[in-house]
């Protein structure tokens, strides 16, 4: 489903911004 993909994108975006959730 798209949930995992969305989460992965969020993590990747956060990493790009230097933020870690």
C-alpha distance matrix in Angstrom:
0.0 3.8 5.6 6.6 7.5 9.3 11.0 12.1 13.5 15.3 16.8 17.9 19.4 21.1 22.5 23.8 25.5 26.9 25.2 23.5 21.7
3.8 0.0 3.8 5.5 5.1 6.0 8.6 9.8 10.4 12.1 14.2 15.1 16.1 18.1 19.8 20.8 22.3 24.0 22.4 21.1 19.5
5.6 3.8 0.0 3.8 5.4 5.1 6.2 8.6 9.8 10.5 12.4 14.2 15.2 16.4 18.3 19.9 21.0 22.3 20.2 18.6 16.6
6.6 5.5 3.8 0.0 3.8 5.4 5.1 6.1 8.5 9.8 10.6 12.2 14.1 15.2 16.4 18.2 19.9 20.7 19.0 17.0 15.4
7.5 5.1 5.4 3.8 0.0 3.8 5.4 5.1 6.1 8.6 9.9 10.4 12.1 14.1 15.2 16.4 18.3 19.7 18.4 17.2 16.2
9.3 6.0 5.1 5.4 3.8 0.0 3.8 5.4 5.1 6.1 8.7 9.8 10.4 12.1 14.1 15.2 16.4 18.1 16.5 15.6 14.2
11.0 8.6 6.2 5.1 5.4 3.8 0.0 3.8 5.4 5.0 6.2 8.6 9.7 10.4 12.2 14.1 15.2 16.2 14.2 12.6 11.0
12.1 9.8 8.6 6.1 5.1 5.4 3.8 0.0 3.8 5.4 5.1 6.1 8.5 9.8 10.5 12.3 14.2 15.0 13.8 12.4 11.8
13.5 10.4 9.8 8.5 6.1 5.1 5.4 3.8 0.0 3.8 5.4 5.0 6.0 8.4 9.7 10.4 12.3 14.0 13.1 12.7 12.6
15.3 12.1 10.5 9.8 8.6 6.1 5.0 5.4 3.8 0.0 3.8 5.5 5.1 6.0 8.5 9.8 10.5 12.1 10.4 10.0 9.4
16.8 14.2 12.4 10.6 9.9 8.7 6.2 5.1 5.4 3.8 0.0 3.8 5.4 5.0 6.1 8.5 9.8 10.2 8.7 7.5 7.6
17.9 15.1 14.2 12.2 10.4 9.8 8.6 6.1 5.0 5.5 3.8 0.0 3.8 5.5 5.1 6.2 8.7 9.7 9.6 9.5 10.8
19.4 16.1 15.2 14.1 12.1 10.4 9.7 8.5 6.0 5.1 5.4 3.8 0.0 3.8 5.4 5.0 6.3 8.6 8.5 9.6 10.8
21.1 18.1 16.4 15.2 14.1 12.1 10.4 9.8 8.4 6.0 5.0 5.5 3.8 0.0 3.8 5.4 5.0 6.1 4.9 6.0 7.5
22.5 19.8 18.3 16.4 15.2 14.1 12.2 10.5 9.7 8.5 6.1 5.1 5.4 3.8 0.0 3.8 5.3 4.8 5.5 6.2 9.0
23.8 20.8 19.9 18.2 16.4 15.2 14.1 12.3 10.4 9.8 8.5 6.2 5.0 5.4 3.8 0.0 3.8 5.4 7.5 9.5 12.3
25.5 22.3 21.0 19.9 18.3 16.4 15.2 14.2 12.3 10.5 9.8 8.7 6.3 5.0 5.3 3.8 0.0 3.8 5.5 8.7 11.3
26.9 24.0 22.3 20.7 19.7 18.1 16.2 15.0 14.0 12.1 10.2 9.7 8.6 6.1 4.8 5.4 3.8 0.0 3.8 6.7 10.1
25.2 22.4 20.2 19.0 18.4 16.5 14.2 13.8 13.1 10.4 8.7 9.6 8.5 4.9 5.5 7.5 5.5 3.8 0.0 3.8 6.6
23.5 21.1 18.6 17.0 17.2 15.6 12.6 12.4 12.7 10.0 7.5 9.5 9.6 6.0 6.2 9.5 8.7 6.7 3.8 0.0 3.8
21.7 19.5 16.6 15.4 16.2 14.2 11.0 11.8 12.6 9.4 7.6 10.8 10.8 7.5 9.0 12.3 11.3 10.1 6.6 3.8 0.0
